[in-house]
C-alpha cells in the first residue's frame, strides 16, 4: 500500500474517534449538570483540558462558560481538534482513499460531514437541552464503525484504520482520567463523598463504561475505576485493551510475529503494553496517578511519532539520491 494512502486511512480512523469522543464528553457533562447540587457551579473547563487545547482556548475566550466551551469544541473551525474540524478532515481523508472504502461507508461519512457543516450555534441552542445534537453525531459515527466492521475487507487498509482509532482512543481515555483526578475534586475532603461518586460515575459514562464496570466491579471506587480504565483486558476502551489491539494491527501491517518487532514503533508499543500487562493499580497509585498518566500520554505520543516517521515521512536520504540522479 502506498504511504500516502495508508496515512489517509490512519488519520481517518483517528479523526472519527476524536469527533465521537468530543461529542460523548459534552453529552456526559450535560447529564452531570442535572445531578449536581443546585448551588454548585458547573464545570466546563475540564473538557477543554481533557482535549489538551487549553492554551488555544485561553487565547481566544475569556471564560470557561458553557456556550463558549461547546462552541470551541464543536463548531470552532479555528480549533483543529473541534468536532467540525475533525469530521471535515476525516471526510477529506476518506475522499482521498475512496476506492478503499465501501460505498455505504463513504455515504455515511459524507452524510455526517454535511450534517455538521449545516450546524450553527442557533441550531444547537434552539432547545435548552442540545444533547440530541451530540447524540446524532455519536450515533452516526458508531453506525460508521458498524458498517466498516461488516463491509470492509480485512486487508492492510483495515488495520491502518483500526490502528489510528485505537491509539486515539487510548490517548483520550488517559486524558479524561487525568483531568478527573486533578480538576473535578477541589479539596481532598471530598474524596469518597456523594460528589466524588457523581464524578466517577460521569467519568465511566464518558467512556460508555458505567454498566460494564458495575457488572464487573460492583461498587464504584476510585481504585476500581482506575483499574478498569487502565488495565482491563476485556473493556474495549481501557488503555491496555487499546494498546494491545493497536500492537496487533502493527504486527499485521509489518508481518512480524507477536514476540518480534521490525521497527521502533512496534518496539515502543510492545514495551508499553508489556509494562501495563505486568503492573497493577497499586503501582500506579504508588508513583502517583497524574505522574503515571502523564508518562502514559508521553509514550503514546512517542508511538504516534514513530509511526509517522517510519511509515509516512519521506526518507531524507531518498530525497538526496533523487536530487543527485536529476
N, C-alpha and C positions, 0 to 999 in steps of 0.2 A: 504494500500500500504506500502511495506517495505520502511524504511527510506533511505536506500542506493539507491533505485530505484527513489524515489521522489527527492533525492539530484541530481542524474544524469540528470533527466528531467529538474529540475530547472536551473541547470547550462548550459544545452543545450540551453535553451532559452536566458540566459544571454550572452553566448559566441557568438551566432549567431547575436544577436543585436549589440554586441560590434564590431564585424567584419564589419557589414553593416554600422555602424556609422563612423568607421575609413575610409572606402572606400569613403563615402559621403563627409567627411571633406576634404580629399585630392582632390577629384574631384572639389569641390566648390572652393578651393584655387587656382587651375589652372584657373578656369573661372575668378576669381577675378583678377589674374595677367593680363589678357587680357584687363581689364577695367581700371587698374591703370595707372596714368601718367607715361610716359617712364622714367622720371628722379627719380621716387620713387622706393626705394628698396623694393622688395617683402618680405613679412613677413611669414616665416615658423615656427618661434619659437612659435607663439600662438597655433599651432596644438599640439605641444608637451605638452604645459601647459594645454590644454583642456583635454588631456588624463590623466593628473596627474602623468606623468612619467618623468618630467623634471630632477629630481635628478638622475635617472637611465641613462638618455640620456647624461647629462653633464659628467658622469663618464666614458663614452666610446667615445664621439665625442667632437671635439674641437669647431666646429662652427655649427650654425643652418642654414646650406645651404640646398638647395632644395633636392639634391640627398641623403644627409645624413639623413635628416628628413624622407624622403619617405622610405628609406631602413629600418630605425629604426621602423617605424610604420607599415611596410608591411612585410618584409622578415627577420627581425632580430629575430632568434629563441631564443636568449638570453633575449629578451624582452617578458615577459609572456603575455603581452596585445597586441602584434602585431597581424596583420591580420592572418598571417600564424599560430601563436600560438593559437589564438582564434578558428580558424577553426579546427585545429588539436584537441584541447580539446573538441570542440563541437562534432566532429566525434567520438572521443573515448567515450564520454558520450552516444551518440546515439547507438554505438555498444553495450554498456552495457545493454541498455534498448530496444534493437532492437525489442523485441516481443511487445512492447507498441507502436511502430511506424507502419505506413502503409508502404507497400512495396515501393510505389512511393517516400515517404519522405526519407526513407533510401537511395534509389538510388541517389537522388539529393544531399543529404549530402555527399555521397561517391564521386560523380562526382565533387562537389565543392572542396573537400579535395584533390583529385588528380590533379585538375587544379592548385591549389595554390602550391602544392608540386613540380610541374614541373616548376614553375615560377622561373626565375633568373633575376638579375638586368639587364642583357643584353636584355632579352625578354621585360622587361618593357620599356627600353630606346631605343629599336630598332627604334622607331619613336620619334620625338621631343615632340609629344603630347601623353603621355601614358594614357590619360583618358579612352580609350576603355578598358584597362585592369581593371580599377576600376569600370567601368560601368558593366563589366561582373560579377564581384563579387556582386555588388548591385543587379543586375537583378536576379542572381541565388538565393540569399537569399530571395528576395521578392517573387520569384517563390516558394521557400520553404514555405514561410508564406501562400501563396495562397493554396498550396497543403494541408498543415495541417488544414487550415480553412475548406477545402472541404472534407477531408478524415478521419480526426481524431475524434473519438467519444468524446463527452463532459463528460468524466469521470474525476476522480481525477488527472490523469496524465496530462490532458489538462490544468487544472487550475494551476498546478505547472509550466508548460512551460510558460503560459501566465504571471504568477507572476514574474518569472525571467526576461522575456522580458520587462515588463512594469517598473520594478524597475531599470533595466539597462538604459532604455530609459529616465526615469526621471532624473537619475544621469547625463547622457550625455547632455541633454538639459540644465541643470543648469550649467554645466561646460563651455559649449560653450558660453552661455550668459555672464557668469562672465568674461571669457577671452576677449570677445569683449569690455566690458566696461573698462577693466584695461590695455589692451595691444595694441589694434589696433588704439587708438587715442593718439598720443604723446603729444598734447597740448590741453587745454580747448578751445582755439580759433577755433579749427577745428570742434567743435560741431555745427551741422547744415550745414556744408559745403558739397559740392559735394562728397568729400572723405568720409565724415561721412555717407552720403546717400549710397554710394557704399558698405561700411562695413555693414550697417544694412541690405542691400539687400542680401549680401553674407551670413549673419547670417541666414536670413529667408530661403535662398536656401539650407543652410547646414542641415536644418531640413525638407526640402521639403515643406515649408510653404509659399513661396512667393506669389503664385497665390491665395491661400486661404486667406491670410492676406489682399491682395488688394481688394478682393471681400467683405470682412467684414469691414475693416477699411479704405480702400482707400489710403489716403496719408501716406507715410512711415515716422513715427515719433518715436522717442525713447520711449516715454511713451506708445504708441500704440503697439510697438513690445514687450515691457516688459509685458504689459497686456496680449497680445496674447500668449506668450510663457510660462507664469506662470499661468494665471488664466482662460484661455479659457476652457469652458466645452464641446466644440464641436470639437476642433482640437486634433487629436489622439497623437500628440507629445508634447502637453503642459504638464507642470509638474502636474497641478491639474488633468487633464484627466488621466494621467498615474497612479497617486496615487489612484484615485477613482477606476480604473479598477483593480489595484493590491489589494486594500482593498476588492473588491467584490470576487476576487479569494481566498483570505484568508478565507472569510466567507464561501465560498463553500467548501473549504477543511476541515474546522473545524466544519461546520454545524451550526454556530452561525447566529443569525439574524443581520440585518443591524444596529440596535441600541444596540447591545450587543457586548461584546468581551470575548473570552475564554482564552486569553493569552496575554503576554506583547507585542508581535508583532502586534496583532490586535489593542491593545490599542494605541501603538505608531503611527501606520499608520492612525488610526482613528482620533487621536488628530491633526496630521499634516494636514490631508485632511480637517478637520473641520476648522482649523486655516486659511488655504488658502481660504476656501469657504466663510469666513466672512471677508476677507481682500480685499484691492484694491491697485491699483498702488501707490496712494499717501502714503499708509502705508509703502510700500517697499522703495520708494524714501526718505521718511522722516527718516527712520532708516539708509538708505544707501544701494545702490544696492549690492555692494560687501558684506557688512555685512549680508544682508538678504539672499543672495545666499549661502554664507558660512554656515549660520545657517541651511539652507535647506539641503545642502550636508551632514552636520554632522548628521542631523536627518534621512536622507535617509540611510546613512551608519549604523546608530543605528538600523533602522528597519531590514536591512540585517543581522546585527549581531544577533538580537533577533531571526530571522527566523532560522539562522544557529544553534543557541544554543538550541532552543526549539524543532526543528524538526529533526536535523541531527546529533547532538553530542550525544555520548553515555553517559547516566547518570552515574555520578561517584558513587552514592550510589548503583546503579545496579551492577557496576563492583565489589564493595566491597562485596556485597551479593554473587555474583558468586564465588569470591575467597574464601569466608568463607564456601560455600557449597562444594567446591572442597577440 
